[in-house]
């Protein structure tokens, strides 16, 4: 293939931790020139991972970027950043609300310098509304977006960083939308991502409950439970949407449709139950869920994951083993899809990293370079992008601007 979808796009990445770096990772994988700009001590995640002697983690989310150190607390650093912004297509930041404005490089200042610039901001609650000035991290986004409540785990931290990582992906989506519109209008715009917005957008149960408010009682009476908890009630699971314990692990099974439910019963050797009034349609299967789960659980418990998987797959029943951390990292399907990659870091050696989940038929992905070392490409970028000579670059080093 050879071509890269975003190879002409220049991105200035000021972000830290996970949300912003996930956004720019996605752009870099599609060929954008992402310049990771860090303060002299490094961004927050680099400092933290260095302290833990775990800096290899940086390459999991910062592949294919160029590293530049720039001290934005100094006027010369701000001036250099403004020069870069005049040549860039995109700026990405996830700082505390108002910090970029205080440094003189916020949206209003930068768009005056470069009307084509797309400025992407990720924050806990967005740039408008009564909570716009509040600080937030992943757990706060999941708490206020309803995700922690949806998992019935309000008393413990989330097990995955959905607030950060999904918000970063939506920021990348917003940037692509803005780039597309710029092709027609010639003008850049602000991409304003609220992590709370994104989490709420993924809480389908809450949205359904709101939409069904006028008929909630009828639906609940019919099904014997609230629709919000239909698929997610851990204390009252459903026979047709469940994870079952086997002799040697667990397997997830879906038999939502009539065809899949009949196939499941036949595979279990229970074809006579197809017309059983407890199970012969979706509503009664929901109402009699405990009996259905007991029936299927007994069959599952007597067999291995492999046996069940082969039997149900042959019967055209959707199912899959519940993979452990070790298993998912060795999964042959993920390996075939290019999701298990290895990069070589100049000082840390080989590092296993994720591949690009977005496959384009006429565009290459880039996931072959590790996270840059702190400021690794500073001189190269200032010379190549801004055209500074070696004397000017040496002076900036002497002044500890870079």
C-alpha positions as CSV (number, residue, x, y, z in Angstrom):
1,X,0.0,0.0,0.0
2,X,2.5,2.6,1.1
3,X,0.2,5.6,1.5
4,X,-0.8,6.9,5.0
5,X,-4.1,8.6,5.5
6,X,-2.8,11.5,7.6
7,X,0.7,11.8,6.4
8,X,0.5,15.5,5.6
9,X,-1.1,16.4,9.0
10,X,1.1,18.1,11.6
11,X,0.0,17.7,15.2
12,X,1.4,19.4,18.3
13,X,0.7,17.2,21.2
14,X,0.9,18.9,24.6
15,X,-1.1,16.2,26.4
16,X,-0.2,13.9,29.3
17,X,-1.4,10.8,31.0
18,X,-3.8,8.7,28.8
19,X,-6.6,10.7,27.2
20,X,-4.6,13.1,25.0
21,X,-1.9,10.6,24.2
22,X,-4.5,8.0,23.1
23,X,-5.9,10.6,20.7
24,X,-2.6,11.5,19.2
25,X,-1.6,7.8,19.1
26,X,-4.5,7.1,16.8
27,X,-3.5,10.0,14.6
28,X,0.2,8.9,14.5
29,X,-0.8,5.4,13.6
30,X,-2.4,6.8,10.4
31,X,0.8,8.7,9.5
32,X,0.3,12.2,11.1
33,X,3.5,13.9,12.2
34,X,2.8,14.0,15.9
35,X,5.2,16.2,17.8
36,X,5.1,15.3,21.5
37,X,6.0,18.5,23.4
38,X,7.0,18.0,27.0
39,X,8.4,20.2,29.8
40,X,12.0,19.7,30.8
41,X,11.2,17.1,33.4
42,X,8.8,15.2,31.0
43,X,5.1,14.9,31.0
44,X,3.3,13.6,34.1
45,X,3.0,9.9,32.9
46,X,6.7,9.8,32.0
47,X,7.7,11.2,35.4
48,X,5.5,8.6,37.1
49,X,6.6,5.6,35.1
50,X,10.3,6.7,35.4
51,X,9.8,6.8,39.2
52,X,8.3,3.3,39.1
53,X,11.1,2.1,36.7
54,X,8.3,1.3,34.2
55,X,9.0,3.8,31.5
56,X,8.5,1.0,28.9
57,X,4.7,1.7,29.4
58,X,5.2,5.0,27.6
59,X,5.5,3.2,24.3
60,X,2.1,1.5,24.7
61,X,0.3,4.8,24.1
62,X,3.0,7.1,22.5
63,X,4.1,5.2,19.4
64,X,5.3,6.9,16.2
65,X,5.7,10.4,17.7
66,X,8.6,12.8,17.7
67,X,9.8,14.2,21.0
68,X,10.5,17.9,21.7
69,X,11.3,19.5,25.0
70,X,9.9,23.0,25.4
71,X,9.6,25.1,28.5
72,X,6.3,27.0,28.2
73,X,7.0,28.8,31.5
74,X,9.5,30.9,29.6
75,X,8.6,33.6,27.1
76,X,11.0,32.2,24.6
77,X,9.3,28.8,24.9
78,X,5.9,30.3,24.3
79,X,7.2,32.1,21.3
80,X,8.6,28.9,19.8
81,X,5.3,27.1,20.4
82,X,3.4,29.9,18.7
83,X,5.8,29.6,15.7
84,X,5.1,25.9,15.6
85,X,1.4,26.4,15.9
86,X,1.5,28.7,12.8
87,X,2.8,25.7,10.8
88,X,0.7,23.0,12.4
89,X,-2.7,21.6,11.5
90,X,-3.8,20.4,15.0
91,X,-3.0,21.2,18.6
92,X,-4.1,18.7,21.3
93,X,-4.1,19.4,25.0
94,X,-5.7,18.0,28.2
95,X,-4.4,20.4,30.8
96,X,-6.4,21.8,33.7
97,X,-9.1,24.2,32.4
98,X,-7.7,27.7,31.7
99,X,-4.0,26.8,31.9
100,X,-3.4,27.2,28.2
101,X,-5.0,30.6,28.3
102,X,-2.8,31.6,31.2
103,X,0.3,30.7,29.2
104,X,-0.9,32.7,26.3
105,X,-1.4,29.8,23.9
106,X,-5.1,29.0,24.3
107,X,-7.6,28.6,21.5
108,X,-8.3,32.3,21.0
109,X,-4.6,33.2,20.9
110,X,-3.7,30.4,18.5
111,X,-6.5,30.8,16.0
112,X,-5.6,34.5,15.6
113,X,-2.2,33.3,14.5
114,X,-3.4,30.4,12.4
115,X,-7.1,30.5,11.3
116,X,-6.8,27.0,9.8
117,X,-5.7,25.5,13.1
118,X,-7.8,22.8,14.7
119,X,-7.5,23.0,18.5
120,X,-8.6,19.9,20.4
121,X,-9.2,20.1,24.2
122,X,-10.0,17.2,26.4
123,X,-11.2,18.0,29.9
124,X,-13.4,16.4,32.6
125,X,-16.5,18.4,31.9
126,X,-15.9,20.4,28.7
127,X,-15.4,24.1,28.3
128,X,-18.9,25.2,29.1
129,X,-21.4,24.6,31.9
130,X,-21.3,24.9,35.7
131,X,-18.5,22.3,36.1
132,X,-16.3,23.6,33.3
133,X,-13.6,24.8,35.7
134,X,-13.4,21.5,37.6
135,X,-10.4,19.1,37.5
136,X,-11.1,15.5,36.6
137,X,-9.4,12.2,35.9
138,X,-10.7,8.9,34.6
139,X,-12.4,7.8,37.8
140,X,-14.3,11.1,38.1
141,X,-15.5,10.9,34.5
142,X,-16.7,7.3,35.0
143,X,-18.4,8.4,38.3
144,X,-20.2,11.4,36.8
145,X,-21.1,9.7,33.5
146,X,-22.9,6.9,35.2
147,X,-20.5,4.1,34.3
148,X,-19.5,3.1,37.8
149,X,-23.2,2.9,38.7
150,X,-23.9,0.8,35.6
151,X,-21.4,-1.8,36.8
152,X,-22.9,-1.8,40.3
153,X,-19.5,-1.0,41.7
154,X,-19.8,2.5,43.2
155,X,-17.5,1.5,46.1
156,X,-14.4,0.6,44.1
157,X,-12.3,2.1,41.3
158,X,-13.1,1.1,37.7
159,X,-11.2,-1.8,36.3
160,X,-10.5,-0.2,33.0
161,X,-9.6,3.4,32.0
162,X,-12.6,4.0,29.8
163,X,-12.9,7.6,30.8
164,X,-9.5,8.5,29.4
165,X,-9.1,6.0,26.6
166,X,-12.5,6.3,25.0
167,X,-12.5,10.1,25.3
168,X,-9.1,10.2,23.6
169,X,-10.6,8.1,20.7
170,X,-13.6,10.5,20.4
171,X,-11.1,13.4,20.4
172,X,-9.4,11.8,17.4
173,X,-12.8,11.4,15.7
174,X,-13.6,15.1,16.3
175,X,-10.3,16.1,14.8
176,X,-10.9,14.1,11.7
177,X,-14.4,15.7,11.4
178,X,-12.8,19.1,11.7
179,X,-10.1,18.3,9.2
180,X,-12.8,17.2,6.7
181,X,-14.8,20.4,7.2
182,X,-11.7,22.5,6.8
183,X,-11.3,21.0,3.3
184,X,-14.6,22.7,2.4
185,X,-14.4,25.9,4.5
186,X,-10.6,26.5,4.8
187,X,-11.1,27.3,8.5
188,X,-10.1,25.4,11.6
189,X,-12.2,25.1,14.8
190,X,-12.3,24.0,18.4
191,X,-12.8,20.4,19.3
192,X,-14.2,20.4,22.8
193,X,-14.3,16.9,24.5
194,X,-15.9,16.4,27.9
195,X,-15.0,13.1,29.4
196,X,-18.3,13.1,31.3
197,X,-20.1,13.6,28.0
198,X,-18.3,10.6,26.5
199,X,-19.0,8.3,29.4
200,X,-22.7,9.3,29.5
201,X,-22.9,8.7,25.7
202,X,-21.8,5.1,26.4
203,X,-24.3,4.5,29.2
204,X,-27.0,3.0,27.0
205,X,-29.0,1.9,29.9
206,X,-29.5,5.4,31.3
207,X,-30.3,6.7,27.9
208,X,-32.9,3.9,27.3
209,X,-34.4,4.5,30.7
210,X,-34.8,8.2,29.9
211,X,-36.4,7.5,26.5
212,X,-38.8,4.9,27.9
213,X,-39.9,7.0,30.9
214,X,-43.5,7.2,29.7
215,X,-43.8,3.4,29.4
216,X,-41.4,2.2,32.1
217,X,-44.0,0.5,34.2
218,X,-45.5,-1.4,31.4
219,X,-42.1,-2.7,30.2
220,X,-41.0,-3.6,33.7
221,X,-44.2,-5.4,34.4
222,X,-43.9,-7.4,31.1
223,X,-40.3,-8.4,31.6
224,X,-40.3,-8.7,35.4
225,X,-37.3,-6.3,35.7
226,X,-36.2,-2.8,34.7
227,X,-35.0,-2.6,31.1
228,X,-31.9,-0.7,32.4
229,X,-30.8,-3.9,34.1
230,X,-32.0,-6.4,31.5
231,X,-28.6,-7.6,30.5
232,X,-26.5,-6.4,33.4
233,X,-28.2,-7.7,36.6
234,X,-25.5,-9.8,38.2
235,X,-27.8,-11.2,40.9
236,X,-30.4,-12.2,38.3
237,X,-28.6,-13.1,35.1
238,X,-30.3,-14.2,31.9
239,X,-29.9,-17.6,30.3
240,X,-29.5,-16.2,26.8
241,X,-26.9,-13.5,27.7
242,X,-24.4,-14.8,30.3
243,X,-21.0,-16.0,31.1
244,X,-21.0,-19.6,32.4
245,X,-18.5,-21.5,34.6
246,X,-17.1,-24.6,33.0
247,X,-14.8,-27.3,34.2
248,X,-11.7,-25.2,33.4
249,X,-12.8,-21.6,32.9
250,X,-15.7,-19.5,31.7
251,X,-17.4,-19.0,28.4
252,X,-19.7,-16.2,27.2
253,X,-22.8,-17.3,25.4
254,X,-25.4,-15.2,23.5
255,X,-28.7,-16.8,22.4
256,X,-30.9,-13.7,22.0
257,X,-32.8,-14.7,18.9
258,X,-35.3,-17.5,18.6
259,X,-33.0,-19.4,16.2
260,X,-30.0,-19.1,18.5
261,X,-32.0,-20.2,21.5
262,X,-33.3,-23.3,19.7
263,X,-29.8,-24.1,18.5
264,X,-28.5,-23.9,22.1
265,X,-31.2,-26.3,23.4
266,X,-30.5,-28.7,20.6
267,X,-26.8,-28.6,21.1
268,X,-27.4,-29.3,24.8
269,X,-29.5,-32.3,23.9
270,X,-32.7,-30.7,25.2
271,X,-34.8,-30.2,22.0
272,X,-38.1,-30.9,23.9
273,X,-37.6,-27.7,25.8
274,X,-37.9,-25.6,22.6
275,X,-41.7,-25.5,23.1
276,X,-41.6,-25.5,26.9
277,X,-43.9,-22.6,28.0
278,X,-41.2,-21.4,30.4
279,X,-38.7,-20.8,27.5
280,X,-40.7,-20.7,24.2
281,X,-40.3,-16.9,23.7
282,X,-38.1,-14.0,24.7
283,X,-40.4,-12.6,27.3
284,X,-41.0,-15.9,29.2
285,X,-37.3,-16.7,29.1
286,X,-36.7,-13.4,30.8
287,X,-39.4,-14.0,33.4
288,X,-38.1,-17.5,34.1
289,X,-34.5,-16.5,33.9
290,X,-33.4,-18.4,37.1
291,X,-34.7,-21.7,35.8
292,X,-33.1,-21.1,32.4
293,X,-29.7,-20.2,33.9
294,X,-29.8,-23.3,36.1
295,X,-30.5,-25.5,33.1
296,X,-27.7,-24.1,31.0
297,X,-25.3,-23.9,33.9
298,X,-25.6,-27.6,34.7
299,X,-24.7,-28.5,31.1
300,X,-21.8,-26.1,31.0
301,X,-20.3,-27.2,34.4
302,X,-19.8,-30.8,33.1
303,X,-17.7,-29.7,30.1
304,X,-14.5,-27.9,29.3
305,X,-14.4,-24.5,27.6
306,X,-13.0,-26.1,24.4
307,X,-15.7,-28.8,24.3
308,X,-18.5,-26.1,24.7
309,X,-16.9,-23.8,22.2
310,X,-16.6,-26.5,19.6
311,X,-20.1,-27.8,20.2
312,X,-21.9,-24.4,20.2
313,X,-19.9,-23.1,17.3
314,X,-20.9,-26.1,15.2
315,X,-24.5,-25.3,16.3
316,X,-24.2,-21.7,15.2
317,X,-24.6,-20.3,18.7
318,X,-22.4,-17.2,19.3
319,X,-20.0,-17.9,22.1
320,X,-16.4,-17.3,23.1
321,X,-14.0,-18.2,26.0
322,X,-13.5,-15.5,28.6
323,X,-9.8,-14.8,28.0
324,X,-7.4,-14.0,30.9
325,X,-4.8,-11.2,30.7
326,X,-2.2,-13.7,29.7
327,X,-4.5,-15.3,27.1
328,X,-5.5,-12.1,25.4
329,X,-1.9,-11.1,25.1
330,X,-1.2,-14.4,23.3
331,X,-4.5,-14.5,21.3
332,X,-3.8,-15.8,17.7
333,X,-6.8,-13.8,16.3
334,X,-5.4,-10.5,17.7
335,X,-1.9,-11.5,16.5
336,X,-3.3,-12.2,13.0
337,X,-5.0,-8.8,13.0
338,X,-1.7,-7.0,13.8
339,X,-2.7,-6.1,17.3
340,X,0.4,-7.6,18.9
341,X,3.4,-5.5,17.8
342,X,6.9,-5.0,19.0
343,X,8.9,-1.8,18.8
344,X,12.6,-1.4,19.6
345,X,13.5,1.4,22.0
346,X,17.1,2.8,21.8
347,X,17.8,2.3,25.5
348,X,15.0,0.0,26.7
349,X,15.2,-2.6,24.0
350,X,12.2,-4.6,22.5
351,X,8.8,-3.5,23.9
352,X,5.5,-5.2,23.1
353,X,2.9,-2.6,22.1
354,X,-0.6,-2.6,20.6
355,X,-1.3,-2.3,16.9
356,X,-3.8,-0.1,15.1
357,X,-7.4,-1.3,15.5
358,X,-8.6,0.7,12.5
359,X,-7.8,-1.1,9.2
360,X,-8.1,0.9,6.0
361,X,-7.8,-1.0,2.7
362,X,-5.7,1.7,0.9
363,X,-3.7,3.1,3.8
364,X,-0.8,1.8,5.9
365,X,-0.7,2.0,9.7
366,X,2.3,3.1,11.7
367,X,2.9,1.3,14.9
368,X,6.5,0.5,14.6
369,X,8.3,3.3,16.5
370,X,8.5,3.5,20.3
371,X,7.7,6.5,22.5
372,X,10.4,9.1,21.9
373,X,12.9,9.6,24.7
374,X,12.4,13.0,26.4
375,X,13.3,15.7,23.8
376,X,14.8,13.1,21.5
377,X,14.0,15.1,18.3
378,X,14.1,18.6,19.6
379,X,17.0,19.9,17.5
380,X,15.7,18.0,14.4
381,X,12.3,19.5,14.7
382,X,13.3,23.1,15.4
383,X,15.7,22.9,12.4
384,X,13.3,21.1,10.1
385,X,10.0,22.7,11.0
386,X,11.0,26.2,12.0
387,X,14.3,26.4,10.0
388,X,16.4,27.5,13.0
389,X,20.2,27.2,12.5
390,X,22.5,25.5,14.9
391,X,23.5,28.8,16.6
392,X,19.9,29.6,17.4
393,X,19.3,26.1,18.7
394,X,22.5,26.2,20.9
395,X,21.3,29.5,22.4
396,X,17.9,28.0,23.3
397,X,19.7,25.1,25.0
398,X,21.9,27.5,26.9
399,X,18.8,29.4,28.1
400,X,17.1,26.1,29.1
401,X,14.2,26.9,26.9
402,X,14.6,23.5,25.2
